[in-house]
């Protein structure tokens, strides 16, 4: 009597790849989490231009403080009149239009006096202006 062979549903030589794919993803996630990224900014080679020898700035003041009071004006703690203040601001704007100007207004000063100083700044072309109260 001849025996009939049963055919199995598994084909010989076939591998189940699901477990290997899981291990590969676990290894990938392990290496991504534990790796330290290289700091790219410290390894950049930056070539900076040389300084322009012809453009030498002289007598540039860090910041000019103008105080506005009811009875007058002070520039860097020196009492001045409005025409003197205008002359100083013209000289200052001649050195640098981006000079920092800090205008301090006293509580008893009028708005008109503050506006006169702001108009002087605009007239001479100063751009970097800050205002605060005393």
Contact map, one row per residue, 1 for C-alpha under 8 A:
11100000000000000000000000000000000000000000000000000000000000000000000000000000000000000000000000000000000000000000000000000000000000
11110000000000000000000000000000000000000000000000000000000000000000000000000000000000000000000000000000000000000000000000000000000000
11111000000000000000000000000000000000000000000000000000000000000000000000000000000000000000000000000000000000000000000000000000000000
01111100000000000000000000000000000000000000000000000000000000000000000000000000000000000000000000000000000000000000000000000000000000
00111110000000000000000000000000000000000000000000000000000000000000000000000000000000000000000000000000000000000000000000000000000000
00011111000000000000000000000000000000000000000000000000000000000000000000000000000000000000000000000000000000000000000000000000000000
00001111100000000000000000000000000000000000000000000000000000000000000000000000000000000000000000000000000000000000000000000000000000
00000111111000000000000000000000000000000000000000000000000000000000000000000000000000000000000000000000000000000000000000000000000000
00000011111000000000000000000000000000000000000000000000000000000000000000000000000000000000000000000000000000000000000000000000000000
00000001111101000000000000000000000000000000000000000000000000000000000000000000000000000000000000000000000000000000000000000000000000
00000001111111000000000000000000000000000000000000000000000000000000000000000000000000000000000000000000000000000000000000000000000000
00000000011111000000000000000000000000000000000000000000000000000000000000000000000000000000000000000000000000000000000000000000000000
00000000001111100000000000000000000000000000000000000000000000000000000000000000000000000000000000000000000000000000000000000000000000
00000000011111110000000000000000000000000000000000000000000000000000000000000000000000000000000000000000000000000000000000000000000000
00000000000011111000000000000000000000000000000000000000000000000000000000000000000000000000000000000000000000000000000000000000000000
00000000000001111110000000000000000000000000000000000000000000000000000000000000000000000000000000000000000000000000000000000000000000
00000000000000111111100000000000000000000000000000000000000000000000000000000000000000000000000000000000000000000000000000000000000000
00000000000000011111110000000000000000000000000000000000000000000000000000000000000000000000000000000000000000000000000000000000000000
00000000000000011111111000000000000000000000000000000000000000000000000000000000000000000000000000000000000000000000000000000000000000
00000000000000001111111100000000000000000000000000000000000000000000000000000000000000000000000000000000000000000000000000000000000000
00000000000000001111111110000000000000000000000000000000000000000000000000000000000000000000000000000000000000000000000000000000000000
00000000000000000111111111000000000000000000000000000000000000000000000000000000000000000000000000000000000000000000000000000000000000
00000000000000000011111111100000000000000000000000000000000000000000000000000000000000000000000000000000000000000000000000000000000000
00000000000000000001111111110000000000000000000000000000000000000000000000000000000000000000000000000000000000000000000000000000000000
00000000000000000000111111111000000000000000000000000000000000000000000000000000000000000000000000000000000000000000000000000000000000
00000000000000000000011111111100000000000000000000000000000000000000000000000000000000000000000000000000000000000000000000000000000000
00000000000000000000001111111110000000000000000000000000000000000000000000000000000000000000000000000000000000000000000000000000000000
00000000000000000000000111111111000000000000000000000000000000000000000000000000000000000000000000000000000000000000000000000000000000
00000000000000000000000011111111100000000000000000000000000000000000000000000000000000000000000000000000000000000000000000000000000000
00000000000000000000000001111111110000000000000000000000000000000000000000000000000000000000000000000000000000000000000000000000000000
00000000000000000000000000111111111000000000000000000000000000000000000000000000000000000000000000000000000000000000000000000000000000
00000000000000000000000000011111111000000000000000000000000000000000000000000000000000000000000000000000000000000000000000000000000000
00000000000000000000000000001111111000000000000000000000000000000000000000000000000000000000000000000000000000000000000000000000000000
00000000000000000000000000000111111100000000000000000000000000000000000000000000000000000000000000000000000000000000000000000000000000
00000000000000000000000000000011111110000000000000000000000000000000000000000000000000000000000000000000000000000000000000000000000000
00000000000000000000000000000000011111000000000000000000000000000000000000000000000000000000000000000000000000000000000000000000000000
00000000000000000000000000000000001111100000000000000000000000000000000000000000000000000000000000000000000000000000000000000000000000
00000000000000000000000000000000000111110000000000000000000000000000000000000000000000000000000000000000000000000000000000000000000000
00000000000000000000000000000000000011111110000000000000000000000000000000000000000000000000000000000000000000000000000000000000000000
00000000000000000000000000000000000001111111000000000000000000000000000000000000000000000000000000000000000000000000000000000000000000
00000000000000000000000000000000000000111111000000000000000000000000000000000000000000000000000000000000000000000000000000000000000000
00000000000000000000000000000000000000111111000000000000000000000000000000000000000000000000000000000000000000000000000000000000000000
00000000000000000000000000000000000000111111100000000000000000000000000000000000000000000000000000000000000000000000000000000000000000
00000000000000000000000000000000000000011111110000000000000000000000000000000000000000000000000000000000000000000000000000000000000000
00000000000000000000000000000000000000000011111000000000000000000000000000000000000000000000000000000000000000000000000000000000000000
00000000000000000000000000000000000000000001111100000000000000000000000000000000000000000000000000000000000000000000000000000000000000
00000000000000000000000000000000000000000000111110000000000000000000000000000000000000000000000000000000000000000000000000000000000000
00000000000000000000000000000000000000000000011111000000000000000000000000000000000000000000000000000000000000000000000000000000000000
00000000000000000000000000000000000000000000001111100000000000000000000000000000000000000000000000000000000000000000000000000000000000
00000000000000000000000000000000000000000000000111110000000000000000000000000000000000000000000000000000000000000000000000000000000000
00000000000000000000000000000000000000000000000011111000000000000000000000000000000000000000000000000000000000000000000000000000000000
00000000000000000000000000000000000000000000000001111111000000000000000000000000000000000000000000000000000000000000000000000000000000
00000000000000000000000000000000000000000000000000111111000000000000000000000000000000000000000000000000000000000000000000000000000000
00000000000000000000000000000000000000000000000000011111000000000000000000000000000000000000000000000000000000000000000000000000000000
00000000000000000000000000000000000000000000000000011111100000000000000000000000000000000000000000000000000000000000000000000000000000
00000000000000000000000000000000000000000000000000011111110000000000000000000000000000000000000000000000000000000000000000000000000000
00000000000000000000000000000000000000000000000000000011111100000000000000000000000000000000001000000000000000000000000000000000000000
00000000000000000000000000000000000000000000000000000001111100000000000000000000000000000000001000000000000000000000000000000000000000
00000000000000000000000000000000000000000000000000000000111110000000000000000000000000000000001000000000000000000000000000000000000000
00000000000000000000000000000000000000000000000000000000111111000000000000000000000000000000001100100000000000000000000000000000000000
00000000000000000000000000000000000000000000000000000000001111110000000000000000000000000000000000100000000000000000000000000000000000
00000000000000000000000000000000000000000000000000000000000111110000000000000000000000000000000000110000000000000000000000000000000000
00000000000000000000000000000000000000000000000000000000000011111000000000000000000000000000000000111100000000000000000000000000000000
00000000000000000000000000000000000000000000000000000000000011111100000000110000000000000000000000111100000000000000000000000000000000
00000000000000000000000000000000000000000000000000000000000000111110000001111000000000000000000000001111000000000000000000000000000000
00000000000000000000000000000000000000000000000000000000000000011111000011111000000000000000000000001111000000000000000000000000000000
00000000000000000000000000000000000000000000000000000000000000001111100011111000000000000000000000000011110000000000000000000000000000
00000000000000000000000000000000000000000000000000000000000000000111110111000000000000000000000000000011110010001100000000000000000000
00000000000000000000000000000000000000000000000000000000000000000011111110000000000000000000000000000000110111001000000000000000000000
00000000000000000000000000000000000000000000000000000000000000000001111100000000000000000000000000000000010111001000000000000000000000
00000000000000000000000000000000000000000000000000000000000000000000111110000000000000000000000000000000000010000000000000000000000000
00000000000000000000000000000000000000000000000000000000000000000001111111000011110000000000000000000000000000000000000000000000000000
00000000000000000000000000000000000000000000000000000000000000000111101111100011110010000000000000000000000000000000000000000000000000
00000000000000000000000000000000000000000000000000000000000000001111000111111111000000000000000000000000000000000000000000000000000000
00000000000000000000000000000000000000000000000000000000000000011110000011111111000010000000000000000000000000000000000000000000000000
00000000000000000000000000000000000000000000000000000000000000011110000001111100000000000000000000000000000000000000000000000000000000
00000000000000000000000000000000000000000000000000000000000000001110000001111110000000000000000000000000000000000000000000000000000000
00000000000000000000000000000000000000000000000000000000000000000000000001111111000000000000000000000000000000000000000000000000000000
00000000000000000000000000000000000000000000000000000000000000000000000111101111100000000000000000000000000000000000000000000000000000
00000000000000000000000000000000000000000000000000000000000000000000000111100111110110000000000000000000000000000000000000000000000000
00000000000000000000000000000000000000000000000000000000000000000000000110000011111110000000000000000000000000000000000000000000000000
00000000000000000000000000000000000000000000000000000000000000000000000110000001111111000000000000000000000000000000000000000000000000
00000000000000000000000000000000000000000000000000000000000000000000000000000000111111100000000000000000000000000000000000000000000000
00000000000000000000000000000000000000000000000000000000000000000000000000000001111111110000000000000000000000000000000000000000000000
00000000000000000000000000000000000000000000000000000000000000000000000010100001111111111000000000000000000000000000000000000000000000
00000000000000000000000000000000000000000000000000000000000000000000000000000000011111111100000000000000000000000000000100000000000000
00000000000000000000000000000000000000000000000000000000000000000000000000000000001111111110000000000000000000000000000000000000000000
00000000000000000000000000000000000000000000000000000000000000000000000000000000000111111111000000000000000000000000000000000000000000
00000000000000000000000000000000000000000000000000000000000000000000000000000000000011111111100000000000000000000000000110010000000000
00000000000000000000000000000000000000000000000000000000000000000000000000000000000001111111110000000000000000000000000000010000000000
00000000000000000000000000000000000000000000000000000000000000000000000000000000000000111111111000000000000000000000000000000000000000
00000000000000000000000000000000000000000000000000000000000000000000000000000000000000011111111110100000000000000000000000000000000000
00000000000000000000000000000000000000000000000000000000000000000000000000000000000000001111111110100000000000000000000000011100000000
00000000000000000000000000000000000000000000000000000000000000000000000000000000000000000111111110000000000000000000000000000000000000
00000000000000000000000000000000000000000000000000000000111100000000000000000000000000000011111110000000000000000000000000000000000000
00000000000000000000000000000000000000000000000000000000000100000000000000000000000000000001111111100000000000000000000000000000000000
00000000000000000000000000000000000000000000000000000000000000000000000000000000000000000001111111100000000000000000000000001110000000
00000000000000000000000000000000000000000000000000000000000000000000000000000000000000000000000111110000000000000000000000000111000000
00000000000000000000000000000000000000000000000000000000000111110000000000000000000000000001100111111000000000000000000000000111000000
00000000000000000000000000000000000000000000000000000000000001110000000000000000000000000000000001111100000000000000000000000011110000
00000000000000000000000000000000000000000000000000000000000000111100000000000000000000000000000000111110000000000000000000000001110000
00000000000000000000000000000000000000000000000000000000000000111100000000000000000000000000000000011111000000000000000000000000111100
00000000000000000000000000000000000000000000000000000000000000001111000000000000000000000000000000001111100000000000000000000000111100
00000000000000000000000000000000000000000000000000000000000000001111000000000000000000000000000000000111110000000000000000000000001111
00000000000000000000000000000000000000000000000000000000000000000011100000000000000000000000000000000011111010000100000000000000001111
00000000000000000000000000000000000000000000000000000000000000000011110000000000000000000000000000000001111110000000000000000000000011
00000000000000000000000000000000000000000000000000000000000000000000000000000000000000000000000000000000111110000000000000000000000011
00000000000000000000000000000000000000000000000000000000000000000000110000000000000000000000000000000000011111000000000000000000000000
00000000000000000000000000000000000000000000000000000000000000000001111000000000000000000000000000000000111111101100000000000000000000
00000000000000000000000000000000000000000000000000000000000000000000110000000000000000000000000000000000000111111100000000000000000000
00000000000000000000000000000000000000000000000000000000000000000000000000000000000000000000000000000000000011111110000000000000000000
00000000000000000000000000000000000000000000000000000000000000000000000000000000000000000000000000000000000001111111000000000000000000
00000000000000000000000000000000000000000000000000000000000000000001110000000000000000000000000000000000000011111111100000000000000000
00000000000000000000000000000000000000000000000000000000000000000001000000000000000000000000000000000000100011111111110000000000000000
00000000000000000000000000000000000000000000000000000000000000000000000000000000000000000000000000000000000000111111111000000000000000
00000000000000000000000000000000000000000000000000000000000000000000000000000000000000000000000000000000000000011111111100000000000000
00000000000000000000000000000000000000000000000000000000000000000000000000000000000000000000000000000000000000001111111110000000000000
00000000000000000000000000000000000000000000000000000000000000000000000000000000000000000000000000000000000000000111111111000000000000
00000000000000000000000000000000000000000000000000000000000000000000000000000000000000000000000000000000000000000011111111100000000000
00000000000000000000000000000000000000000000000000000000000000000000000000000000000001001000000000000000000000000001111111110000000000
00000000000000000000000000000000000000000000000000000000000000000000000000000000000000001000000000000000000000000000111111111110000000
00000000000000000000000000000000000000000000000000000000000000000000000000000000000000000000000000000000000000000000011111111110000000
00000000000000000000000000000000000000000000000000000000000000000000000000000000000000000000000000000000000000000000001111111100000000
00000000000000000000000000000000000000000000000000000000000000000000000000000000000000001100100000000000000000000000000111111100000000
00000000000000000000000000000000000000000000000000000000000000000000000000000000000000000000100010000000000000000000000011111110000000
00000000000000000000000000000000000000000000000000000000000000000000000000000000000000000000100011100000000000000000000011111111100000
00000000000000000000000000000000000000000000000000000000000000000000000000000000000000000000000011110000000000000000000011001111100000
00000000000000000000000000000000000000000000000000000000000000000000000000000000000000000000000001111000000000000000000000000111110000
00000000000000000000000000000000000000000000000000000000000000000000000000000000000000000000000000011110000000000000000000000111111000
00000000000000000000000000000000000000000000000000000000000000000000000000000000000000000000000000011110000000000000000000000001111100
00000000000000000000000000000000000000000000000000000000000000000000000000000000000000000000000000000111100000000000000000000000111110
00000000000000000000000000000000000000000000000000000000000000000000000000000000000000000000000000000111100000000000000000000000011111
00000000000000000000000000000000000000000000000000000000000000000000000000000000000000000000000000000001111000000000000000000000001111
00000000000000000000000000000000000000000000000000000000000000000000000000000000000000000000000000000001111000000000000000000000000111
